[in-house]
């Protein structure tokens, strides 16, 4: 059976943690930042985990990460 291909777009956006969960960055942090509060922008800096319902599909896209 041939090797599975990694989805390169997903590989750049997600990574697996040591416990097998999928980590991601938050959206809405690239432009139009003047109308967003400082508190909101500060919280967008932190990464977060992918929801458990979406994690299996993303893990299929990045089988070797």
mmCIF file of the N, C-alpha and C atoms, coordinates in Angstrom:
data_MODEL
# 
_entry.id   MODEL 
# 
loop_
_atom_site.group_PDB 
_atom_site.id 
_atom_site.type_symbol 
_atom_site.label_atom_id 
_atom_site.label_alt_id 
_atom_site.label_comp_id 
_atom_site.label_asym_id 
_atom_site.label_entity_id 
_atom_site.label_seq_id 
_atom_site.pdbx_PDB_ins_code 
_atom_site.Cartn_x 
_atom_site.Cartn_y 
_atom_site.Cartn_z 
_atom_site.occupancy 
_atom_site.B_iso_or_equiv 
_atom_site.pdbx_formal_charge 
_atom_site.auth_seq_id 
_atom_site.auth_comp_id 
_atom_site.auth_asym_id 
_atom_site.auth_atom_id 
_atom_site.pdbx_PDB_model_num 
ATOM 1   N N  . UNK A 1 1  ? 0.848   -1.187 0.000  1.00 0.00 ? 1  UNK A N  1 
ATOM 2   C CA . UNK A 1 1  ? 0.000   0.000  0.000  1.00 0.00 ? 1  UNK A CA 1 
ATOM 3   C C  . UNK A 1 1  ? 0.893   1.249  0.000  1.00 0.00 ? 1  UNK A C  1 
ATOM 4   N N  . UNK A 1 2  ? 0.595   2.246  -0.851 1.00 0.00 ? 2  UNK A N  1 
ATOM 5   C CA . UNK A 1 2  ? 1.451   3.432  -0.914 1.00 0.00 ? 2  UNK A CA 1 
ATOM 6   C C  . UNK A 1 2  ? 1.311   4.304  0.337  1.00 0.00 ? 2  UNK A C  1 
ATOM 7   N N  . UNK A 1 3  ? 2.304   5.144  0.520  1.00 0.00 ? 3  UNK A N  1 
ATOM 8   C CA . UNK A 1 3  ? 2.260   6.071  1.651  1.00 0.00 ? 3  UNK A CA 1 
ATOM 9   C C  . UNK A 1 3  ? 1.127   7.074  1.445  1.00 0.00 ? 3  UNK A C  1 
ATOM 10  N N  . UNK A 1 4  ? 0.550   7.536  2.551  1.00 0.00 ? 4  UNK A N  1 
ATOM 11  C CA . UNK A 1 4  ? -0.482  8.565  2.484  1.00 0.00 ? 4  UNK A CA 1 
ATOM 12  C C  . UNK A 1 4  ? 0.181   9.915  2.275  1.00 0.00 ? 4  UNK A C  1 
ATOM 13  N N  . UNK A 1 5  ? -0.506  10.805 1.562  1.00 0.00 ? 5  UNK A N  1 
ATOM 14  C CA . UNK A 1 5  ? 0.010   12.141 1.355  1.00 0.00 ? 5  UNK A CA 1 
ATOM 15  C C  . UNK A 1 5  ? -0.527  13.069 2.444  1.00 0.00 ? 5  UNK A C  1 
ATOM 16  N N  . UNK A 1 6  ? 0.356   13.900 2.947  1.00 0.00 ? 6  UNK A N  1 
ATOM 17  C CA . UNK A 1 6  ? -0.029  14.919 3.905  1.00 0.00 ? 6  UNK A CA 1 
ATOM 18  C C  . UNK A 1 6  ? -0.626  16.100 3.156  1.00 0.00 ? 6  UNK A C  1 
ATOM 19  N N  . UNK A 1 7  ? -1.733  16.630 3.646  1.00 0.00 ? 7  UNK A N  1 
ATOM 20  C CA . UNK A 1 7  ? -2.313  17.851 3.090  1.00 0.00 ? 7  UNK A CA 1 
ATOM 21  C C  . UNK A 1 7  ? -1.441  19.015 3.560  1.00 0.00 ? 7  UNK A C  1 
ATOM 22  N N  . UNK A 1 8  ? -0.716  19.626 2.635  1.00 0.00 ? 8  UNK A N  1 
ATOM 23  C CA . UNK A 1 8  ? 0.279   20.627 3.010  1.00 0.00 ? 8  UNK A CA 1 
ATOM 24  C C  . UNK A 1 8  ? -0.349  21.883 3.610  1.00 0.00 ? 8  UNK A C  1 
ATOM 25  N N  . UNK A 1 9  ? -1.555  22.232 3.162  1.00 0.00 ? 9  UNK A N  1 
ATOM 26  C CA . UNK A 1 9  ? -2.227  23.388 3.748  1.00 0.00 ? 9  UNK A CA 1 
ATOM 27  C C  . UNK A 1 9  ? -2.565  23.145 5.204  1.00 0.00 ? 9  UNK A C  1 
ATOM 28  N N  . UNK A 1 10 ? -3.021  21.932 5.515  1.00 0.00 ? 10 UNK A N  1 
ATOM 29  C CA . UNK A 1 10 ? -3.357  21.588 6.899  1.00 0.00 ? 10 UNK A CA 1 
ATOM 30  C C  . UNK A 1 10 ? -2.097  21.475 7.749  1.00 0.00 ? 10 UNK A C  1 
ATOM 31  N N  . UNK A 1 11 ? -1.012  20.983 7.165  1.00 0.00 ? 11 UNK A N  1 
ATOM 32  C CA . UNK A 1 11 ? 0.232   20.815 7.908  1.00 0.00 ? 11 UNK A CA 1 
ATOM 33  C C  . UNK A 1 11 ? 0.782   22.155 8.377  1.00 0.00 ? 11 UNK A C  1 
ATOM 34  N N  . UNK A 1 12 ? 0.521   23.220 7.601  1.00 0.00 ? 12 UNK A N  1 
ATOM 35  C CA . UNK A 1 12 ? 0.993   24.542 7.982  1.00 0.00 ? 12 UNK A CA 1 
ATOM 36  C C  . UNK A 1 12 ? 0.098   25.182 9.047  1.00 0.00 ? 12 UNK A C  1 
ATOM 37  N N  . UNK A 1 13 ? -1.114  24.706 9.198  1.00 0.00 ? 13 UNK A N  1 
ATOM 38  C CA . UNK A 1 13 ? -2.075  25.328 10.112 1.00 0.00 ? 13 UNK A CA 1 
ATOM 39  C C  . UNK A 1 13 ? -2.246  24.594 11.429 1.00 0.00 ? 13 UNK A C  1 
ATOM 40  N N  . UNK A 1 14 ? -1.980  23.296 11.441 1.00 0.00 ? 14 UNK A N  1 
ATOM 41  C CA . UNK A 1 14 ? -2.236  22.492 12.637 1.00 0.00 ? 14 UNK A CA 1 
ATOM 42  C C  . UNK A 1 14 ? -0.994  21.713 13.022 1.00 0.00 ? 14 UNK A C  1 
ATOM 43  N N  . UNK A 1 15 ? -0.910  21.378 14.310 1.00 0.00 ? 15 UNK A N  1 
ATOM 44  C CA . UNK A 1 15 ? 0.116   20.436 14.753 1.00 0.00 ? 15 UNK A CA 1 
ATOM 45  C C  . UNK A 1 15 ? -0.458  19.604 15.884 1.00 0.00 ? 15 UNK A C  1 
ATOM 46  N N  . UNK A 1 16 ? 0.097   18.411 16.049 1.00 0.00 ? 16 UNK A N  1 
ATOM 47  C CA . UNK A 1 16 ? -0.369  17.519 17.100 1.00 0.00 ? 16 UNK A CA 1 
ATOM 48  C C  . UNK A 1 16 ? 0.428   17.774 18.369 1.00 0.00 ? 16 UNK A C  1 
ATOM 49  N N  . UNK A 1 17 ? -0.263  17.759 19.501 1.00 0.00 ? 17 UNK A N  1 
ATOM 50  C CA . UNK A 1 17 ? 0.402   17.899 20.791 1.00 0.00 ? 17 UNK A CA 1 
ATOM 51  C C  . UNK A 1 17 ? 0.948   16.546 21.211 1.00 0.00 ? 17 UNK A C  1 
ATOM 52  N N  . UNK A 1 18 ? 1.657   16.524 22.294 1.00 0.00 ? 18 UNK A N  1 
ATOM 53  C CA . UNK A 1 18 ? 2.223   15.281 22.790 1.00 0.00 ? 18 UNK A CA 1 
ATOM 54  C C  . UNK A 1 18 ? 1.185   14.267 23.205 1.00 0.00 ? 18 UNK A C  1 
ATOM 55  N N  . UNK A 1 19 ? 0.011   14.753 23.616 1.00 0.00 ? 19 UNK A N  1 
ATOM 56  C CA . UNK A 1 19 ? -1.054  13.843 24.048 1.00 0.00 ? 19 UNK A CA 1 
ATOM 57  C C  . UNK A 1 19 ? -1.975  13.439 22.910 1.00 0.00 ? 19 UNK A C  1 
ATOM 58  N N  . UNK A 1 20 ? -1.676  13.912 21.677 1.00 0.00 ? 20 UNK A N  1 
ATOM 59  C CA . UNK A 1 20 ? -2.465  13.503 20.523 1.00 0.00 ? 20 UNK A CA 1 
ATOM 60  C C  . UNK A 1 20 ? -3.592  14.445 20.146 1.00 0.00 ? 20 UNK A C  1 
ATOM 61  N N  . UNK A 1 21 ? -3.720  15.567 20.853 1.00 0.00 ? 21 UNK A N  1 
ATOM 62  C CA . UNK A 1 21 ? -4.723  16.554 20.481 1.00 0.00 ? 21 UNK A CA 1 
ATOM 63  C C  . UNK A 1 21 ? -4.181  17.415 19.352 1.00 0.00 ? 21 UNK A C  1 
ATOM 64  N N  . UNK A 1 22 ? -5.066  18.183 18.699 1.00 0.00 ? 22 UNK A N  1 
ATOM 65  C CA . UNK A 1 22 ? -4.649  19.002 17.566 1.00 0.00 ? 22 UNK A CA 1 
ATOM 66  C C  . UNK A 1 22 ? -4.681  20.469 17.987 1.00 0.00 ? 22 UNK A C  1 
ATOM 67  N N  . UNK A 1 23 ? -3.547  21.150 17.826 1.00 0.00 ? 23 UNK A N  1 
ATOM 68  C CA . UNK A 1 23 ? -3.432  22.562 18.185 1.00 0.00 ? 23 UNK A CA 1 
ATOM 69  C C  . UNK A 1 23 ? -3.619  23.418 16.949 1.00 0.00 ? 23 UNK A C  1 
ATOM 70  N N  . UNK A 1 24 ? -4.132  24.638 17.154 1.00 0.00 ? 24 UNK A N  1 
ATOM 71  C CA . UNK A 1 24 ? -4.358  25.564 16.046 1.00 0.00 ? 24 UNK A CA 1 
ATOM 72  C C  . UNK A 1 24 ? -4.129  26.985 16.518 1.00 0.00 ? 24 UNK A C  1 
ATOM 73  N N  . UNK A 1 25 ? -4.034  27.892 15.556 1.00 0.00 ? 25 UNK A N  1 
ATOM 74  C CA . UNK A 1 25 ? -3.969  29.322 15.856 1.00 0.00 ? 25 UNK A CA 1 
ATOM 75  C C  . UNK A 1 25 ? -5.366  29.909 15.740 1.00 0.00 ? 25 UNK A C  1 
ATOM 76  N N  . UNK A 1 26 ? -5.574  31.058 16.343 1.00 0.00 ? 26 UNK A N  1 
ATOM 77  C CA . UNK A 1 26 ? -6.889  31.692 16.268 1.00 0.00 ? 26 UNK A CA 1 
ATOM 78  C C  . UNK A 1 26 ? -6.997  32.574 15.032 1.00 0.00 ? 26 UNK A C  1 
ATOM 79  N N  . UNK A 1 27 ? -8.218  32.744 14.558 1.00 0.00 ? 27 UNK A N  1 
ATOM 80  C CA . UNK A 1 27 ? -8.483  33.554 13.371 1.00 0.00 ? 27 UNK A CA 1 
ATOM 81  C C  . UNK A 1 27 ? -8.714  35.018 13.766 1.00 0.00 ? 27 UNK A C  1 
ATOM 82  N N  . UNK A 1 28 ? -8.892  35.867 12.760 1.00 0.00 ? 28 UNK A N  1 
ATOM 83  C CA . UNK A 1 28 ? -9.238  37.291 12.919 1.00 0.00 ? 28 UNK A CA 1 
ATOM 84  C C  . UNK A 1 28 ? -8.117  38.103 13.551 1.00 0.00 ? 28 UNK A C  1 
ATOM 85  N N  . UNK A 1 29 ? -6.869  37.781 13.251 1.00 0.00 ? 29 UNK A N  1 
ATOM 86  C CA . UNK A 1 29 ? -5.764  38.498 13.880 1.00 0.00 ? 29 UNK A CA 1 
ATOM 87  C C  . UNK A 1 29 ? -4.819  39.138 12.868 1.00 0.00 ? 29 UNK A C  1 
ATOM 88  N N  . UNK A 1 30 ? -5.203  39.191 11.578 1.00 0.00 ? 30 UNK A N  1 
ATOM 89  C CA . UNK A 1 30 ? -4.251  39.674 10.582 1.00 0.00 ? 30 UNK A CA 1 
ATOM 90  C C  . UNK A 1 30 ? -4.474  41.126 10.160 1.00 0.00 ? 30 UNK A C  1 
ATOM 91  N N  . UNK A 1 31 ? -5.704  41.589 10.087 1.00 0.00 ? 31 UNK A N  1 
ATOM 92  C CA . UNK A 1 31 ? -5.934  42.977 9.667  1.00 0.00 ? 31 UNK A CA 1 
ATOM 93  C C  . UNK A 1 31 ? -7.241  43.481 10.267 1.00 0.00 ? 31 UNK A C  1 
ATOM 94  N N  . UNK A 1 32 ? -7.526  44.763 10.038 1.00 0.00 ? 32 UNK A N  1 
ATOM 95  C CA . UNK A 1 32 ? -8.658  45.485 10.652 1.00 0.00 ? 32 UNK A CA 1 
ATOM 96  C C  . UNK A 1 32 ? -8.576  45.335 12.175 1.00 0.00 ? 32 UNK A C  1 
ATOM 97  N N  . UNK A 1 33 ? -7.404  45.694 12.716 1.00 0.00 ? 33 UNK A N  1 
ATOM 98  C CA . UNK A 1 33 ? -7.175  45.515 14.152 1.00 0.00 ? 33 UNK A CA 1 
ATOM 99  C C  . UNK A 1 33 ? -7.555  46.751 14.962 1.00 0.00 ? 33 UNK A C  1 
ATOM 100 N N  . UNK A 1 34 ? -7.855  47.867 14.294 1.00 0.00 ? 34 UNK A N  1 
ATOM 101 C CA . UNK A 1 34 ? -8.122  49.098 15.036 1.00 0.00 ? 34 UNK A CA 1 
ATOM 102 C C  . UNK A 1 34 ? -9.444  49.032 15.795 1.00 0.00 ? 34 UNK A C  1 
ATOM 103 N N  . UNK A 1 35 ? -10.420 48.343 15.242 1.00 0.00 ? 35 UNK A N  1 
ATOM 104 C CA . UNK A 1 35 ? -11.719 48.278 15.919 1.00 0.00 ? 35 UNK A CA 1 
ATOM 105 C C  . UNK A 1 35 ? -11.804 47.175 16.970 1.00 0.00 ? 35 UNK A C  1 
ATOM 106 N N  . UNK A 1 36 ? -10.780 46.328 17.045 1.00 0.00 ? 36 UNK A N  1 
ATOM 107 C CA . UNK A 1 36 ? -10.770 45.258 18.045 1.00 0.00 ? 36 UNK A CA 1 
ATOM 108 C C  . UNK A 1 36 ? -10.114 45.769 19.319 1.00 0.00 ? 36 UNK A C  1 
ATOM 109 N N  . UNK A 1 37 ? -10.655 45.368 20.443 1.00 0.00 ? 37 UNK A N  1 
ATOM 110 C CA . UNK A 1 37 ? -10.127 45.845 21.714 1.00 0.00 ? 37 UNK A CA 1 
ATOM 111 C C  . UNK A 1 37 ? -8.775  45.196 21.997 1.00 0.00 ? 37 UNK A C  1 
ATOM 112 N N  . UNK A 1 38 ? -8.017  45.850 22.872 1.00 0.00 ? 38 UNK A N  1 
ATOM 113 C CA . UNK A 1 38 ? -6.706  45.324 23.246 1.00 0.00 ? 38 UNK A CA 1 
ATOM 114 C C  . UNK A 1 38 ? -6.836  43.956 23.894 1.00 0.00 ? 38 UNK A C  1 
ATOM 115 N N  . UNK A 1 39 ? -7.858  43.794 24.724 1.00 0.00 ? 39 UNK A N  1 
ATOM 116 C CA . UNK A 1 39 ? -8.085  42.510 25.399 1.00 0.00 ? 39 UNK A CA 1 
ATOM 117 C C  . UNK A 1 39 ? -8.364  41.407 24.383 1.00 0.00 ? 39 UNK A C  1 
ATOM 118 N N  . UNK A 1 40 ? -9.157  41.732 23.368 1.00 0.00 ? 40 UNK A N  1 
ATOM 119 C CA . UNK A 1 40 ? -9.493  40.743 22.344 1.00 0.00 ? 40 UNK A CA 1 
ATOM 120 C C  . UNK A 1 40 ? -8.261  40.348 21.537 1.00 0.00 ? 40 UNK A C  1 
ATOM 121 N N  . UNK A 1 41 ? -7.465  41.354 21.147 1.00 0.00 ? 41 UNK A N  1 
ATOM 122 C CA . UNK A 1 41 ? -6.249  41.071 20.374 1.00 0.00 ? 41 UNK A CA 1 
ATOM 123 C C  . UNK A 1 41 ? -5.258  40.257 21.186 1.00 0.00 ? 41 UNK A C  1 
ATOM 124 N N  . UNK A 1 42 ? -5.175  40.529 22.457 1.00 0.00 ? 42 UNK A N  1 
ATOM 125 C CA . UNK A 1 42 ? -4.271  39.792 23.342 1.00 0.00 ? 42 UNK A CA 1 
ATOM 126 C C  . UNK A 1 42 ? -4.687  38.330 23.447 1.00 0.00 ? 42 UNK A C  1 
ATOM 127 N N  . UNK A 1 43 ? -5.988  38.082 23.523 1.00 0.00 ? 43 UNK A N  1 
ATOM 128 C CA . UNK A 1 43 ? -6.460  36.693 23.624 1.00 0.00 ? 43 UNK A CA 1 
ATOM 129 C C  . UNK A 1 43 ? -6.313  35.950 22.303 1.00 0.00 ? 43 UNK A C  1 
ATOM 130 N N  . UNK A 1 44 ? -6.300  36.678 21.188 1.00 0.00 ? 44 UNK A N  1 
ATOM 131 C CA . UNK A 1 44 ? -6.117  36.031 19.887 1.00 0.00 ? 44 UNK A CA 1 
ATOM 132 C C  . UNK A 1 44 ? -4.680  35.547 19.669 1.00 0.00 ? 44 UNK A C  1 
ATOM 133 N N  . UNK A 1 45 ? -3.734  36.076 20.468 1.00 0.00 ? 45 UNK A N  1 
ATOM 134 C CA . UNK A 1 45 ? -2.339  35.657 20.322 1.00 0.00 ? 45 UNK A CA 1 
ATOM 135 C C  . UNK A 1 45 ? -2.135  34.212 20.766 1.00 0.00 ? 45 UNK A C  1 
ATOM 136 N N  . UNK A 1 46 ? -2.869  33.786 21.785 1.00 0.00 ? 46 UNK A N  1 
ATOM 137 C CA . UNK A 1 46 ? -2.708  32.435 22.299 1.00 0.00 ? 46 UNK A CA 1 
ATOM 138 C C  . UNK A 1 46 ? -3.280  31.421 21.326 1.00 0.00 ? 46 UNK A C  1 
ATOM 139 N N  . UNK A 1 47 ? -2.590  30.326 21.165 1.00 0.00 ? 47 UNK A N  1 
ATOM 140 C CA . UNK A 1 47 ? -3.146  29.226 20.386 1.00 0.00 ? 47 UNK A CA 1 
ATOM 141 C C  . UNK A 1 47 ? -4.190  28.492 21.198 1.00 0.00 ? 47 UNK A C  1 
ATOM 142 N N  . UNK A 1 48 ? -4.887  27.584 20.553 1.00 0.00 ? 48 UNK A N  1 
ATOM 143 C CA . UNK A 1 48 ? -5.897  26.812 21.251 1.00 0.00 ? 48 UNK A CA 1 
ATOM 144 C C  . UNK A 1 48 ? -5.980  25.431 20.621 1.00 0.00 ? 48 UNK A C  1 
ATOM 145 N N  . UNK A 1 49 ? -6.835  24.593 21.152 1.00 0.00 ? 49 UNK A N  1 
ATOM 146 C CA . UNK A 1 49 ? -6.996  23.241 20.632 1.00 0.00 ? 49 UNK A CA 1 
ATOM 147 C C  . UNK A 1 49 ? -8.192  23.191 19.694 1.00 0.00 ? 49 UNK A C  1 
ATOM 148 N N  . UNK A 1 50 ? -8.119  22.307 18.727 1.00 0.00 ? 50 UNK A N  1 
ATOM 149 C CA . UNK A 1 50 ? -9.236  22.074 17.815 1.00 0.00 ? 50 UNK A CA 1 
ATOM 150 C C  . UNK A 1 50 ? -10.319 21.341 18.585 1.00 0.00 ? 50 UNK A C  1 
ATOM 151 N N  . UNK A 1 51 ? -11.576 21.659 18.306 1.00 0.00 ? 51 UNK A N  1 
ATOM 152 C CA . UNK A 1 51 ? -12.695 20.988 18.957 1.00 0.00 ? 51 UNK A CA 1 
ATOM 153 C C  . UNK A 1 51 ? -12.651 19.491 18.666 1.00 0.00 ? 51 UNK A C  1 
ATOM 154 N N  . UNK A 1 52 ? -13.100 18.701 19.608 1.00 0.00 ? 52 UNK A N  1 
ATOM 155 C CA . UNK A 1 52 ? -13.023 17.239 19.505 1.00 0.00 ? 52 UNK A CA 1 
ATOM 156 C C  . UNK A 1 52 ? -13.806 16.697 18.310 1.00 0.00 ? 52 UNK A C  1 
ATOM 157 N N  . UNK A 1 53 ? -14.860 17.403 17.893 1.00 0.00 ? 53 UNK A N  1 
ATOM 158 C CA . UNK A 1 53 ? -15.650 16.930 16.755 1.00 0.00 ? 53 UNK A CA 1 
ATOM 159 C C  . UNK A 1 53 ? -14.909 17.097 15.433 1.00 0.00 ? 53 UNK A C  1 
ATOM 160 N N  . UNK A 1 54 ? -13.994 18.080 15.347 1.00 0.00 ? 54 UNK A N  1 
ATOM 161 C CA . UNK A 1 54 ? -13.249 18.325 14.118 1.00 0.00 ? 54 UNK A CA 1 
ATOM 162 C C  . UNK A 1 54 ? -11.893 17.633 14.087 1.00 0.00 ? 54 UNK A C  1 
ATOM 163 N N  . UNK A 1 55 ? -11.403 17.195 15.242 1.00 0.00 ? 55 UNK A N  1 
ATOM 164 C CA . UNK A 1 55 ? -10.053 16.636 15.330 1.00 0.00 ? 55 UNK A CA 1 
ATOM 165 C C  . UNK A 1 55 ? -9.835  15.391 14.472 1.00 0.00 ? 55 UNK A C  1 
ATOM 166 N N  . UNK A 1 56 ? -10.751 14.418 14.415 1.00 0.00 ? 56 UNK A N  1 
ATOM 167 C CA . UNK A 1 56 ? -10.481 13.225 13.598 1.00 0.00 ? 56 UNK A CA 1 
ATOM 168 C C  . UNK A 1 56 ? -10.287 13.539 12.118 1.00 0.00 ? 56 UNK A C  1 
ATOM 169 N N  . UNK A 1 57 ? -11.048 14.462 11.578 1.00 0.00 ? 57 UNK A N  1 
ATOM 170 C CA . UNK A 1 57 ? -10.897 14.830 10.178 1.00 0.00 ? 57 UNK A CA 1 
ATOM 171 C C  . UNK A 1 57 ? -9.573  15.501 9.902  1.00 0.00 ? 57 UNK A C  1 
ATOM 172 N N  . UNK A 1 58 ? -9.121  16.342 10.830 1.00 0.00 ? 58 UNK A N  1 
ATOM 173 C CA . UNK A 1 58 ? -7.847  17.029 10.654 1.00 0.00 ? 58 UNK A CA 1 
ATOM 174 C C  . UNK A 1 58 ? -6.696  16.036 10.798 1.00 0.00 ? 58 UNK A C  1 
ATOM 175 N N  . UNK A 1 59 ? -6.827  15.081 11.707 1.00 0.00 ? 59 UNK A N  1 
ATOM 176 C CA . UNK A 1 59 ? -5.773  14.068 11.879 1.00 0.00 ? 59 UNK A CA 1 
ATOM 177 C C  . UNK A 1 59 ? -5.613  13.226 10.618 1.00 0.00 ? 59 UNK A C  1 
ATOM 178 N N  . UNK A 1 60 ? -6.678  13.046 9.880  1.00 0.00 ? 60 UNK A N  1 
ATOM 179 C CA . UNK A 1 60 ? -6.603  12.320 8.610  1.00 0.00 ? 60 UNK A CA 1 
ATOM 180 C C  . UNK A 1 60 ? -5.791  13.098 7.573  1.00 0.00 ? 60 UNK A C  1 
ATOM 181 N N  . UNK A 1 61 ? -5.856  14.441 7.651  1.00 0.00 ? 61 UNK A N  1 
ATOM 182 C CA . UNK A 1 61 ? -5.119  15.274 6.704  1.00 0.00 ? 61 UNK A CA 1 
ATOM 183 C C  . UNK A 1 61 ? -3.628  15.331 7.012  1.00 0.00 ? 61 UNK A C  1 
ATOM 184 N N  . UNK A 1 62 ? -3.279  15.148 8.303  1.00 0.00 ? 62 UNK A N  1 
ATOM 185 C CA . UNK A 1 62 ? -1.869  15.217 8.702  1.00 0.00 ? 62 UNK A CA 1 
ATOM 186 C C  . UNK A 1 62 ? -1.465  13.906 9.387  1.00 0.00 ? 62 UNK A C  1 
ATOM 187 N N  . UNK A 1 63 ? -1.374  12.814 8.626  1.00 0.00 ? 63 UNK A N  1 
ATOM 188 C CA . UNK A 1 63 ? -1.150  11.505 9.244  1.00 0.00 ? 63 UNK A CA 1 
ATOM 189 C C  . UNK A 1 63 ? 0.212   11.331 9.902  1.00 0.00 ? 63 UNK A C  1 
ATOM 190 N N  . UNK A 1 64 ? 1.230   12.061 9.470  1.00 0.00 ? 64 UNK A N  1 
ATOM 191 C CA . UNK A 1 64 ? 2.570   11.826 9.995  1.00 0.00 ? 64 UNK A CA 1 
ATOM 192 C C  . UNK A 1 64 ? 3.068   12.911 10.920 1.00 0.00 ? 64 UNK A C  1 
ATOM 193 N N  . UNK A 1 65 ? 2.215   13.880 11.282 1.00 0.00 ? 65 UNK A N  1 
ATOM 194 C CA . UNK A 1 65 ? 2.654   14.961 12.158 1.00 0.00 ? 65 UNK A CA 1 
ATOM 195 C C  . UNK A 1 65 ? 2.283   14.683 13.592 1.00 0.00 ? 65 UNK A C  1 
# 
